[in-house]
Amino acid sequence: MEYLLPYCSSQRQLSCIRNELLSLWKENRIFFESVFVTGNAKKLKGEKIKYLLESGLLQIESNKYFFSPYRIIKYEKLFLITDRFDNPSKNRVFPLSKDESLYLACKLKVQHGINVLDFGTGCGIFALVSLQMGAKLVVAVEVNLRAIYFAKLNAQLNSLAGGLEIIFPHELEEYPANKFDLICTDPPVVPCPPNSGLFVHSDGGPYGTVHLENIIEKVPKLLKSNGYFQLVTLALGTDKSNLLEDLLRIYLSRIQFSYNIYNRYSRPLINLTILYDYFKSSSNYISWQQELNDKKFKCLHYFYCEAKRDGCGFIGRQSIKIQKSKNSGTWEKRLRRLFFAF
């Protein structure tokens, strides 16, 4: 495994890196956005970048231009390091975008002193936002070793390692029932053929529900009374039904949960022909497509959902408008970011 920032062996060095990032963000926003967010190479004059260079977060090209092999964004008071969109590795750490993880991050129902469970933490965005907002304990679940390393690094970079526990899924059995006040997730939910080679952060199995169902099934056992469950997800379905609502009814409705489901796009449905086009070269494409057709799936939805453990059953699906950004607004752009290194 290629480890990031082997130079950073102390909290002091990470603090120096953070100070240099903060200085660049404040004084040279154009450079910061170009190099760390969009991945371009750009000239730089005068700024102090010693620790960024020594760590490998910033590199020199042709003795003139600086570039970063990683994506670094600033969210609130956090700096978060992920892989770039053009990293083709199957185990790449999910690059953050405004209409996905960052959207859910700003919706998290965190109060001071609560316990939070973050399924599929990736770079640690939900875990670190929760700790920054005053959570007492955050348990972050992850299977990707590269993502675990990035999450630990981001926690140290932002001085938020205290109160954070990063575990593998099987270790969750060691935690008592009704331990958490908030459970949140942006899981791998892209429907794809078996052995498609899709990124670990997106591969949701044939129906896109392999991980989603496993998470929803655990919510009743792990969530406290009056606790919240929040997620963003894709869902196969038709214009009248979808797999997310089916799973919520199966696992939550009978035990006093109330929940709202919101469409994330003004054009909420995408025809499956676009999904099929991405996987038509896969060896298992034909049987997978036939399986979805047999189930009569017609489209994909993209939802934000929040549930509370004290309600009286299903409330209903509601539409919401989203703030426009260059990374949100069309399904096609989002799917390209999920499937390929664009």
C-alpha positions, 0 to 999 in steps of 0.5 A: 500500500502506498502510504501518504505523507511518510514524512509526517511523523509528529503532530508538530509537522502536521500543525505546520502543514495545516498552517501553510494550507491555511495561509495559502487559502487566506492569501492565495485562494486562486492558487489553492483552488487551482492546485488542491481542488481542481488539480491544475499546476500553477506558479507560486511566488513567495509563500511559505510551503516548506512542509507541504513540499516535504510531505509530498502534498505539494510537488514541483513540475518543470522547476516552475509549476506546483501541483498536488497529487491529492485533492484538498478542500476546506470545509468550515474549519477543516482541511480534508485530504482525499484522492483526486478524481483522476486517480484510477485506483479501485481503492481510491479515497472518495473525492468530496463534492458539494452535492454528496458528502458535503451536503450531508455534512451540513445537515448532520444533527449533532448536539454537544456530548452525543455518540455518533456512528459513521458508516463508511467514513472514507476520508472522515468527513462526517466523523470530523464534522461531528467532533468539531460540533461537540460530539463526545464519541464518534465510531467510524466504520470502514473496510478500505485500508487506504481510506482508514489511513486518510481518515486518521491523517485528517483527524490528526491534521485537524487536531480531532483524533481524540474521541474518534475510533475507526473500526472494521465492520465486524468490530461493531459487534463489540458495542452495546445496543442503543449506543448511538444518538446519531447514525450517518452514512453516504455508502457505496450504492451504485448498481453494477454488474458483478466483478465490474471493477468499480471503485470500492467507494461506489460499488453497491452490488447488482441492485446498489443495496448490498451495503445500504441494506446491511446498514439500515438493518443495524439501525434499530439495534444501535440507535437510541430512542429519539436518535437520528439516522441520516443518509444520502443514497442512490436507489433503483425504482420506478416513478412511484416506488424505489428500493430505499423506501422498501428497505425503510419499511422493512426494517424501520416502520414496525418499530416506531421510526418516522422518516422523510425522503427528499429528492436531491435534484430538480430532475429526480429520475435518470433513465437506466440506459445511461447506467447501462452505457457505463457497464456495457463492456463488463463481462457480466453486463448482459445477465445483470441488465436482464436481472434489472429488467426482470425486476421492472426497474425503470430509473435511478433516484438520488435521495437525502433521508432522515429518520428519527426513532420516536415516530409513528411510521412513514411520513413521505417523500418530499422534494427540495431545491438545491443550491447550484454549484459546478459539481451539482445540477445534472445526473450525468456529471454526478454519475461520471464522478462516481464511475470514472476518474473525471 
